[in-house]
Amino acid sequence: MAELWQALKDAIHLIVSRDPEVIDITWRSLRVSAASTILAALICIPLGGLISFRNFWGKRLLINIIQTLYSVPTVCVGLFVFLMLSRAGPLGAFHLFFTPTAMVIAQTLLIVPVMLGLTISALSGVDKTIKDTTLSLGANEFQAIWAIIKEARFAIVAGVLLGFGRAISEVGAAWIVGGNFAGYTRVLTTAISLYSQQGLFALAMALGIILITMALVVNIAVNVVQQRR
């Protein structure tokens, strides 16, 4: 028990003293996850608008598939990106394997179903009269979709925040395609796993505290946004 308390004290000291390794890993995690979230949002918000706005055969099935992918294992996403980016893969010529870019790609694929599904749900909850009124006033399809998105903006922002939370907390895909190289592709989750195995519990606990704090901040932000809605 004494060793546990000492490790906790050392972990807090590492955070307070702004240990260079802790800061480096934290900022890298934020950059990779933020880039993934922004890229996923640029894909999901307009695509979610099109899916929600239009009626087509198989729409319900498509939405069910998207919702099913909410719980896709991170290692499966990592394996898929691994096969695509490896030397024998179709994208091997770009030499993206074991780079932060590969991690961004993997995390984007991981959170796209979540953000897309939540965007569709948010837009589906908007009063249908807004769409009809916008079209009756002479708006084109894009303008009507944009009006609906603005009406559901708080719910969409909550979905984006949840996507960021899933991205920064995943470990499987980041490890498979990033390789967990110190100073290059090592992020919070992969570092915690590695340092725990090496017996560096103070460092692992410091990174764990930071990760839990980030999760708490994201959860509070989601609740605030939902209350504003």
Order of alpha helices (4+ residues) and beta strands (2+ residues): alpha-alpha-alpha-alpha-alpha-alpha-alpha-alpha-alpha-alpha-alpha
